[in-house]
Amino acid sequence: MSPPDHSAPSRGDLATGTTIRSLAERSAKRTHEMFRTSYLGNPLLPPTHESSVKLKMSVKLRDGYENVRSFGDAVVGDAAETVELGTAGPGTSGPRSSVPGVTEDTTIPGLDAATNDPSSIADLIDAIDGDAAARDRTKPKTSNALAVALSPGTVPGSKPPNSVLTQFKKPHEQSAQLIPRLASKWPKPKWHQPWKLYRVISGHMGWVRSVTVDPSNEWFATGSADRTIKIWDLASGQLKLTLTGHIEQVTGIAVSDRHPYMFSCGLDKQVKCWDLEYNKVIRHYHGHLSGVYALALHPELDVLMTGGRDSACRVWDMRTKTQAMCLSGHDNTVGAIVAQRENPQVMTGSYDSTVKLWDLTAGKCANTLTHHKKGVRALALHPTDFSLLSASADNIKKFGLTSDAGGNARFKHNMLRKQKTIVNSLSVNEDGVVVSGGDNGSVWFWDYESGHCFQEHQSKVQPGSMEAEAGVFASTFDKTGTRLITVEADKTIKMWKPDEDASEETHPNIPFVPPKDMRRF
């Protein structure tokens, strides 16, 4: 019977019913016959590069056995009964023991066999290393022995416990040893008298949104969502006067310390100047495109700064009623404004989570602080320290101010705890007491220097109000710094003072816990 024909099928075979399976089998058989010489060892294939294989093996062996390559002899010393693990090479002879009962052969078990056996690890590495390893073996090696004291019950001549680990343990230092903890240098807060609520004033018919104290420290004024401004006696808390004129909530109020003027702003886009001698509005400042949220007076210049939902801080000449400049750059509502004599003269906090420092002479932004992650609703300047406090829902931060280049600020630290609410107000007095008022009715008292919260208070709503109306909108100290006024969502005004009968023994503050890791932002 003739062998089958493996040639390509003709067009007629395909037509007579040859299947695809038979065609595939024929193709696979021809492919196997064509390339089978590769599997049987083709002499034409390139030879193996032995140097590359040796180099690869050398790298693997060095990574795995470098630490045990040059073990020396372990001998027992004469005087101190110590075992020395020498680093001499295989061909050197170390000192022997002279202790009675100890044999001359006190080497590590298996070390001689490993160094003399051609298949040992050390010889394998040396053979791969070639001449370089041979030169290393001929060099005199200094003894870097480590003495390990024999523990009671250890048999002389045997391997001491953990001796190998002790020899090759690399000394290292903890990060706490290299870098001193920040808590070790953190200032310890001084003890502050606890503040107590001593007066609650009712009189407004809506949320009380703003408060300010007269420079003479005789009265204070509050602005409310009932569209009125009320003047209260600071000593007795009695109502002295009610001013009407706004047609929306009064969100900001300020009294000039050089003129008999009071300024107010509201959600009706109006900014008004009140003459306190006649108790009438004498000037209007038109220009805001939406509600006005914040208002501040310059301590030396006759200018007024207002900011609101149009994302701009407008500077007004209080005498001519003209807009001197418009400080634009924020991307959201301007919620807080403070002013001072030195550069930066104007600072604004916005709901876009930034604080901008403005050079009033050049009329432009000198620096932008982007440390906050939530909207900034409150700013406060320390009365004596050249620094700024800013508050948002994420944290309260302290910045050190400088006057160079139109005004700059350097981040100091966060307050050591989070109030975990929207912070609407910030106030600070000369004694280093910082007060923050939250949207949930919490009033926290902080030590300014250390950032430690030494007292917490949760406001109670007045009878007839809902629990959800426990919110603090604004706060301020009087001119002496010994009275605190907070205005809240339950339509009340609360007045606080330090407890004069308290002492450090009878009323200790909240325990101070130094920070272990301070975030940079």
Order of alpha helices (4+ residues) and beta strands (2+ residues): alpha-alpha-alpha-beta-beta-alpha-alpha-alpha-beta-alpha-alpha-beta-beta-beta-beta-beta-beta-beta-beta-beta-beta-beta-beta-beta-beta-beta-beta-beta-beta-beta-beta-beta-beta-beta-beta-beta-beta-beta-beta
